[in-house]
Each structure stands twice: as structure tokens, then as C-alpha cells.
Amino acid sequence: MDKRIEELANQCTEYVEGTLDGDIVVFNHKKFAKLIAQECMNLCDTVANVAEVTNNGEMARKTKATAVGCRDMIKQCFEIK
């Protein structure tokens, strides 16, 4: 498994002590999905920032707009606030 995915998965694992069945491990699937979506949005932001530095004029504007649009679509698709 990819190291970053493992890191995100570890952030979504909780240990619950003292249940009727003893100690259990709970994995929060919703939090995991949100963290993955956030990672994708962060990559879009990185592309937008790099576009401003590496391109000029219209090319920079179009590349940044595409990256920002992609970020916003991910945000809307997964209903991230």
C-alpha cells in the first residue's frame, strides 16, 4: 500500500476500550474518504501555484483556472466544506 494512503488510514483508526466485546479498533471510512479528497484538492492547489510560477500570461491563467476548477469539482462532489 502506498505510504501516504497508510498515513491517512492511520489517522482514521480509533481504539475503543471497554466495550462488551473487549477493546476494538474502529475505522472511520467517511474521514478516510474526506482525507483522500482533501489530498487531491491540495494537489490541485499545488498545480495552480506552480502554473503561476512556470508559465506566463494566458497559459498561466488557463492552467491555474483549470486546476482551481478541478479542486472545486472535487470539493463539490464530496460535499467538503
C-alpha positions as CSV (number, residue, x, y, z in Angstrom):
1,M,0.0,0.0,0.0
2,D,1.2,3.5,-0.8
3,K,2.9,5.1,2.2
4,R,0.7,8.2,2.1
5,I,-2.5,6.1,2.0
6,E,-1.3,4.2,5.0
7,E,-0.6,7.5,6.8
8,L,-4.2,8.7,6.1
9,A,-5.6,5.4,7.1
10,N,-3.8,5.6,10.4
11,Q,-5.5,8.9,11.1
12,C,-8.8,7.2,10.7
13,T,-8.3,4.3,13.1
14,E,-9.6,4.7,16.6
15,Y,-9.3,2.3,19.5
16,V,-12.3,1.9,21.7
17,E,-11.7,0.4,25.1
18,G,-14.1,-1.3,27.5
19,T,-16.8,-2.4,25.1
20,L,-18.8,-5.5,25.8
21,D,-16.6,-7.4,23.3
22,G,-13.4,-6.0,24.8
23,D,-11.2,-3.5,23.1
24,I,-11.9,-2.9,19.4
25,V,-10.5,-1.0,16.5
26,V,-12.8,1.2,14.6
27,F,-12.0,2.6,11.1
28,N,-13.8,5.8,10.1
29,H,-14.5,5.4,6.4
30,K,-16.0,8.8,6.0
31,K,-13.0,10.5,7.5
32,F,-10.7,8.4,5.2
33,A,-12.6,9.5,2.1
34,K,-12.6,13.1,3.2
35,L,-8.8,13.0,3.8
36,I,-8.2,11.5,0.3
37,A,-10.4,14.1,-1.3
38,Q,-8.5,16.8,0.6
39,E,-5.2,15.4,-0.6
40,C,-6.4,15.6,-4.2
41,M,-7.6,19.2,-3.6
42,N,-4.2,20.1,-2.2
43,L,-2.6,18.7,-5.4
44,C,-4.8,20.9,-7.5
45,D,-3.8,23.9,-5.4
46,T,-0.1,23.0,-6.0
47,V,-0.7,22.8,-9.7
48,A,-2.4,26.2,-9.6
49,N,0.5,27.7,-7.7
50,V,3.2,26.2,-10.0
51,A,1.3,27.4,-13.0
52,E,1.8,31.0,-11.9
53,V,5.5,30.5,-11.4
54,T,6.3,28.4,-14.5
55,N,4.0,29.9,-17.1
56,N,3.3,33.4,-18.4
57,G,0.2,35.3,-19.4
58,E,-2.7,33.4,-20.8
59,M,-1.1,30.0,-20.3
60,A,-0.7,30.7,-16.6
61,R,-4.2,31.9,-16.3
62,K,-5.7,28.9,-18.1
63,T,-3.6,26.4,-16.3
64,K,-4.5,27.9,-12.9
65,A,-8.2,28.2,-13.8
66,T,-8.2,24.5,-14.8
67,A,-6.5,23.4,-11.5
68,V,-8.8,25.6,-9.4
69,G,-11.8,24.3,-11.3
70,C,-10.7,20.7,-10.7
71,R,-10.3,21.4,-6.9
72,D,-13.8,23.0,-6.8
73,M,-15.3,20.0,-8.6
74,I,-13.7,17.6,-6.1
75,K,-14.9,19.7,-3.2
76,Q,-18.5,19.8,-4.6
77,C,-18.5,16.1,-5.5
78,F,-17.6,15.0,-2.0
79,E,-19.5,17.8,-0.3
80,I,-16.4,19.2,1.6
81,K,-16.9,22.5,3.3
